[in-house]
Amino acid sequence: MSFDKDKILQLCNEWSRNTLMQTLEIEYIDAGEDFLTAKMPVNSRVHQPMGLLHGGATVALAESVGSAASLLFINHEKQEVRGIEISANHLKSKREGTVFCTARIIHQGRSIHLWEIKITDENDKLISLCKLTNMILSRRS
């Protein structure tokens, strides 16, 4: 199967309709053979009470992108993805603007995918660093 960036981005954005990803306004914007990137606006919808980007919104962004990235490596008719562990280190706060999230594959096994996920701001400053482990399961009939 050849890599079709536009088709991948279209599919990821379609999969996001009527989900948490749409609620958070996550938009997939770039893809490669070993990465997937999305962006999310930072505004009051994703703030914690102190007016900063909520860590939970950041983790939701990271898990959304990492899980979608695993979908690029599986047979959708026979397999499905489940996130089984995520860790996040929040390094910098953000009040407004946009964050960008890029998931890069670290390990692509038959049953486990491990992703390094970086969330950066518009100036490429690191906001959060996450690690996501996805389990690849056989689809049940």
Beta strands, then each sheet from edge to edge (+ up, - down):
strand 1: 27-32
strand 2: 35-42
strand 3: 79-90
strand 4: 97-108
strand 5: 112-120
strand 6: 126-138
sheet 1: 1+ 2- 4+ 5- 6+ 3-
end
